[in-house]
Amino acid sequence: MEDSNGNVNRSCDTSGRAKRYQSVRHKLFFWNLLLQAAALWLIWSSGLTFFFRNRAVGFWPHPAGATFLYFTFFSLYFLLIELPMEFYSGFWVEKQFGLSNHRFLSWCWEEAKKRSLSFIFSLALVEALYFLLRIEPRSWWLFAWAGWIFVTVLLGKVAHIVLLPLFYKSEPLQNESLKAKLEGLFAKYRFPVRGIYRINLSKTTKKANAAFAGFGSTRRIFLADTLLEHCGEDEIASVVAHELGHAKRYHLLKGILFNSAVSFFMFYAVYAILNRWAVGFGFEGPGDLAAFPLICFVGFAGGLALLPLGNVFSRFHERQADAFALKEISAPEVFVSALRKLGETNLADFEPNPVIEFLLYSHPSLGKRIRYAEQFAR
Ligand SMILES: [Zn+2]
């Protein structure tokens, strides 16, 4: 699901609590980056990656089998390192701030499902990557890049049909007057939607959200039960109008083009670095399984370096979607009150540190969005 419009719970200390929550989240984000970098450095410098490769090839010499075993060892290593942080950030902090509806065991179950799915999906990608490295040593990165875009688009098309039901239940929206209001909106903008669904986000969190998912024949809109509980019909319509703004301005397509351009350079960088340095770093060559941490490190560093650029791009789109919602559909005061409620429900910091906002925020801060809407009203 694409879009969280911001973010808190109404109490007398709402903004202080939101600032503390967001500050913890940002610190965790940076600690997590350090942890990932350290884990990659450790598996390499300690020689563990060579040990994993030797064991994998020893147990199962077939290239696909060795890749499977190496990636299994690699994933278990990362699981051990990441799990404590994941528990603290995904369960403990959310509980402390009253945002989680999980119990410990339900969190473990969701985490196990998420991790298993991610393992199967990543394993398929890694097998494909090493297959290409073996059969196309010169142009593997171009095929890998094309395959990556294909997979991204395919997931965008069907993830909400295939994967979402593994985590949440959704049902067609029962509220007839809200349904009529939203259908009127879609009809006015000749925007085909294959259904409006209520999704039980409250199973895991108190946060609220709404999003379009899929495109073409699979496009649906999902409204979280938490959103339906906190916001009035006009407010929900204004949130949906913002989402409609994304669609009418072709933000999904522009996002795919942006990611295609970025990933083109990333795949080329991995290719060039493997070719230039793999042997110098003590690996057998670019296709050596033991060099997998190097591939991960290039992806990690590139992704981190490009994060602010991606966020500038995303905030530009968010501003356009807000402008669409304000210009075409909503009364500004309704849109503002929806933003405030979402912000309070999700514990958003309305006025974050500008540097943090520039680096990490995919949406303009709620303070900025509200001021923009108020200016618009004048
Ligand atoms: Zn948006």
Residues whose N, C-alpha, C, O or C-beta is under 5 A from the ligand:
A	BS01	ZN	D3 E318 A321
